Amino acid sequence: MNATDRTPADLLRSALASDPARPFVTFYDDATGERVELSVATFANWVAKTANLLQGDLGAGPGDRLALLLPAHWQTAVWLLACSSVGVVAEVGGDPAAADLVVSGPDTLEAARACPGERVALALRPLGGRFPQPPPGFADYAADVPGQGDRFAPYAPVDPDAPALAVDGTELTGAQTVERARADAATRGLGPGSRLLSGLPYDTWEGLSAGLLAPLACGGSVVLCRHLDPADADGLAKRRESERVTATAL
């Protein structure tokens, strides 16, 4: 990571430049048995496509506010970095009625309908699958994102000192987000090559940091676990061993 990186999108660009092939996000859903592993390059490609969708098809730009109604999931991580790439403020669990656009999972569609702007729905199915039938009033992310461009360039420069992330009642700029993520990585003893297993939800800073931002800030990677049972000590030990985990956040 470079000292000049001042937004999460900057951190991802540096990771892509330094070691694109290394694993970055390994996602488990213990309710479905799903496992997905994304290298830095693959993750960055998803981010570029999503940022193009956000900026182009959805007409979002710097300062717009996006209510992000998604659980801890690899596609949520993609959306967070896409928002950073465009300059859109990602409001995790934000009020759809007060947002310019909303991104919703299958369990929050009714709440998301309050958004007066563009609405995007994610099925959160294994392998990024589509809805069997798109929800009325929503664009189906899995149907719309594959055709987007593999490279992204913002129409306007992203200001690292502008609001970038709102979570758990706190709003942070891009620069503040990077600073806090770096501090968290240092506190956890993370560095290049670290593998942090996180079973925390994304609705707090601690969850976002452990499940994405701190590993990104230090050149590490994350094993993101949804529906993890912390009481299953044997299962957790086996996963830590198989995934070469160096730190845990539960």
LOLUM-967070 format. One line per field, with one value per residue (C-alpha): residue in three letters; x, y, z. Coordinates in pm, whole numbers, plus 50000, padded with zeros to 5 digits. Last residue first. Layout:
BEGIN
res = (ALA	...) $
xx = (X	...) $
yy = (Y	...) $
zz = (Z	...) $
//
This chain:
BEGIN
res = (LEU	ALA	THR	ALA	THR	VAL	ARG	GLU	SER	GLU	ARG	ARG	LYS	ALA	LEU	GLY	ASP	ALA	ASP	ALA	PRO	ASP	LEU	HIS	ARG	CYS	LEU	VAL	VAL	SER	GLY	GLY	CYS	ALA	LEU	PRO	ALA	LEU	LEU	GLY	ALA	SER	LEU	GLY	GLU	TRP	THR	ASP	TYR	PRO	LEU	GLY	SER	LEU	LEU	ARG	SER	GLY	PRO	GLY	LEU	GLY	ARG	THR	ALA	ALA	ASP	ALA	ARG	ALA	ARG	GLU	VAL	THR	GLN	ALA	GLY	THR	LEU	GLU	THR	GLY	ASP	VAL	ALA	LEU	ALA	PRO	ALA	ASP	PRO	ASP	VAL	PRO	ALA	TYR	PRO	ALA	PHE	ARG	ASP	GLY	GLN	GLY	PRO	VAL	ASP	ALA	ALA	TYR	ASP	ALA	PHE	GLY	PRO	PRO	PRO	GLN	PRO	PHE	ARG	GLY	GLY	LEU	PRO	ARG	LEU	ALA	LEU	ALA	VAL	ARG	GLU	GLY	PRO	CYS	ALA	ARG	ALA	ALA	GLU	LEU	THR	ASP	PRO	GLY	SER	VAL	VAL	LEU	ASP	ALA	ALA	ALA	PRO	ASP	GLY	GLY	VAL	GLU	ALA	VAL	VAL	GLY	VAL	SER	SER	CYS	ALA	LEU	LEU	TRP	VAL	ALA	THR	GLN	TRP	HIS	ALA	PRO	LEU	LEU	LEU	ALA	LEU	ARG	ASP	GLY	PRO	GLY	ALA	GLY	LEU	ASP	GLY	GLN	LEU	LEU	ASN	ALA	THR	LYS	ALA	VAL	TRP	ASN	ALA	PHE	THR	ALA	VAL	SER	LEU	GLU	VAL	ARG	GLU	GLY	THR	ALA	ASP	ASP	TYR	PHE	THR	VAL	PHE	PRO	ARG	ALA	PRO	ASP	SER	ALA	LEU	ALA	SER	ARG	LEU	LEU	ASP	ALA	PRO	THR	ARG	ASP	THR	ALA	ASN	MET) $
xx = (48417	48737	49023	49390	49650	49419	49587	49252	49260	49389	49145	48865	48951	48970	48632	48471	48615	48511	48153	48035	48125	47860	47920	47611	47830	48207	48452	48806	48994	49324	49634	49811	49771	49478	49283	49302	49177	48898	48725	48569	48765	48704	48347	48260	48429	48267	47925	47650	47882	47824	48117	48235	48577	48883	49189	49465	49791	50011	50123	50055	49808	49897	49537	49619	49820	49532	49292	49514	49533	49153	49108	49336	49175	48825	48941	49082	48761	48558	48373	48018	47931	47582	47650	47796	47830	48107	48248	48203	48450	48815	48935	48777	48697	48790	48493	48373	48531	48739	48659	48794	48617	48319	47965	47794	47819	47658	47300	47166	47335	47235	46866	46719	46430	46071	45922	46163	46342	46209	46438	46668	47015	47319	47636	47808	47574	47266	47286	46968	47088	46841	46907	46680	46718	46562	46262	46376	46081	46090	46405	46203	46003	46314	46502	46527	46629	46930	46904	47100	46934	46953	46943	46885	46641	46362	46618	46731	47085	47187	47540	47532	47781	47854	47918	48261	48269	48554	48447	48098	48252	48463	48156	47963	48232	48239	47863	47916	48154	47891	47832	47464	47312	47093	47334	47153	47341	47402	47511	47809	48015	47806	47526	47360	47232	47338	47668	47808	47670	47695	48050	48133	47987	48198	48512	48441	48383	48713	48888	48762	48894	49232	49270	49185	48835	48749	48389	48257	47887	47770	47423	47382	47758	47802	48176	48366	48737	48832	49188	49369	49692	49693	49693	50010	50149	49938	49609	49685	49766	49440	49251	49405	49316	48955	48955	49050	49367	49648	49963	50137	50119	50000) $
yy = (48729	48883	48639	48672	48467	48245	47988	47913	47541	47598	47874	47676	47365	47564	47725	47390	47246	47548	47553	47814	48096	47969	48156	48271	48480	48436	48674	48535	48859	48949	49150	49440	49665	49889	49612	49391	49686	49775	49446	49228	49362	49726	49682	49481	49721	50018	49866	49723	49493	49185	49018	48666	48786	48574	48794	48661	48861	48862	49222	49339	49291	49330	49395	49747	49813	49701	49915	50221	50158	50125	50446	50642	50496	50585	50931	50994	50878	51101	50951	50970	50804	50692	50318	50356	50644	50632	50874	51234	51463	51493	51228	51428	51192	51341	51381	51153	50864	50614	50245	49946	49615	49778	49675	49379	49156	49418	49429	49077	49017	49363	49309	49658	49717	49839	49491	49230	49045	48689	48390	48649	48634	48438	48587	48249	48144	48367	48710	48805	49163	49444	49790	50090	50429	50726	50790	50526	50396	50071	49978	49893	49636	49495	49433	49052	49001	49233	49601	49879	50219	50549	50919	50842	50993	50740	50457	50530	50399	50045	50122	50470	50461	50819	50822	50937	50709	50480	50493	50380	50096	49999	49968	49790	49523	49463	49415	49160	48966	48948	49103	49187	49435	49744	50005	50339	50539	50910	51131	51351	51252	51103	50857	50829	50473	50339	50524	50607	50313	50062	50176	50149	49799	49690	49840	49683	49341	49374	49481	49165	48950	49123	49113	48745	48634	48313	48201	47936	47854	47591	47745	47851	47858	48133	48159	48432	48448	48804	48904	48605	48702	48739	49120	49172	49528	49717	49563	49633	49994	50032	49879	50125	50416	50293	50293	50662	50850	50638	50856	50637	50353	50000) $
zz = (51595	51457	51391	51299	51106	50900	50677	50507	50587	50941	51035	50877	51077	51401	51331	51266	51587	51795	51672	51924	51684	51440	51115	50928	50698	50701	50536	50508	50450	50286	50368	50201	50503	50405	50233	50543	50754	50512	50440	50710	51005	50916	50802	51113	51353	51177	51243	51021	50824	51038	51216	51135	51026	50944	50889	50666	50689	50380	50414	50768	51052	51418	51517	51635	51317	51096	51299	51251	50877	50859	51061	50827	50515	50633	50740	50392	50225	50452	50745	50877	51207	51316	51280	50933	50688	50428	50172	50284	50100	50204	49958	49673	49384	49047	48809	48530	48713	48511	48523	48337	48281	48115	48205	48040	48347	48577	48454	48509	48845	48965	48892	48848	49084	49049	49036	49179	48896	48851	48913	49075	48929	49042	49189	49213	49496	49533	49690	49497	49468	49402	49258	49306	49136	49311	49537	49789	49992	49791	49985	50296	50100	49934	50257	50266	49902	49929	49855	49685	49715	49532	49613	49980	50232	50177	50166	50523	50558	50659	50542	50390	50102	49993	49617	49503	49197	49309	49674	49576	49378	49680	49902	49626	49590	49966	49955	49678	49902	50173	50517	50481	50233	50262	50123	50108	49845	49885	49596	49679	49377	49099	49029	48687	48742	48403	48385	48729	48924	48641	48566	48937	48942	48645	48799	49139	48985	48799	49120	49293	49010	49012	49391	49383	49468	49651	49682	49920	49949	50197	50209	50572	50630	50374	50317	50132	50053	49965	49860	49717	49537	49159	49135	49341	49350	49095	49204	49570	49482	49292	49586	49831	49604	49595	49976	49960	50054	49910	49917	50176	49926	50000) $
//
